[in-house]
Amino acid sequence: MMRSQRLTLAGVLVLGSAAFAGAASEDVAGQAGRLVREMSEYLASAQEFRFDADVSYDSVQSTGEKLEFGGTVEVSVRRPDRLRVNYDGDEHQRRIFFDGSTLTMFDVAANLFAVNDVPADIDGALDQVFEKFGLSVPIADLIYRDPYSALMSSVEEGTVVGTRTIDGESCYHLSFVQETIDWQIWIADGPAPLPRKLVITYKNEPGSPQYSARLSGWDLQALASETYFQFRPPYGANEIQFLPAAGAGAQP
């Protein structure tokens, strides 16, 4: 399911519930679903990869006014048990490290970090921090070992809108409907069907805010060093505790 929110690349990182409910049928998603499956199988075949994202998101104020914030993200993955995310944005500067046993979140500006023991694989680690701490990231669905199930399990209908050019590359423009969100994805048309853009509309939230990520810099043969996935506290950094979110797991 395109989960409405999970580690928050737009806050700390921003995805959704832990268990997949079973992917949408071909009858529901049709050609759009098949294109997502091809993309997902291509991503799942990569043992190690990295990509960049230019993200923007709406923040709805108490007055109803919508403000747009954003940032840049660097994501590095080594399956099954290494992950690093660097986020530099208008509201936050965050780093996430997963080394196969612990997940560390580091706030650059505040020089604070928190460490939590997590399951020994990326899927389990992301699921736990969402369920326990309510932390989340829309593009995290692309990191799972089965992106298709993560994206499609709550889809009610899907449409191929057409083809569009993203950064000079022809892409399929797909649109999907779920109960609480609508989302669009642009997938490269060619031998490397990589996602190039993602837009999510939270239609049940006040003001129907949107999250958008433009994806680039894909490298499916990245060879990051082991130390790149390990957190070493900088001078003067203080450790704090992760605090469980009220009703974590029920609310993104």
Sequence and secondary structure as in RCSB ss.txt:
>XXXX:A:sequence
MMRSQRLTLAGVLVLGSAAFAGAASEDVAGQAGRLVREMSEYLASAQEFRFDADVSYDSVQSTGEKLEFGGTVEV
SVRRPDRLRVNYDGDEHQRRIFFDGSTLTMFDVAANLFAVNDVPADIDGALDQVFEKFGLSVPIADLIYRDPYSA
LMSSVEEGTVVGTRTIDGESCYHLSFVQETIDWQIWIADGPAPLPRKLVITYKNEPGSPQYSARLSGWDLQALAS
ETYFQFRPPYGANEIQFLPAAGAGAQP
>XXXX:A:secstr
   S  S TTSS     SS      HHHHHHHHHHHHHHHHHHHT SEEEEEEEEEEEEE TTS EEEEEEEEEE
EEETTTEEEEEEEESS EEEEEE SSEEEEEETTTTEEEEEE  SSHHHHHHHHHHHH    GGGGGGSS HHHH
HHTT  EEEEEEEEEETTEEEEEEEEE SS EEEEEEESSSS  EEEEEEE TTSTT  EEEEEEEEEETT    
GGGGS    TT EEE     TTBTTB 
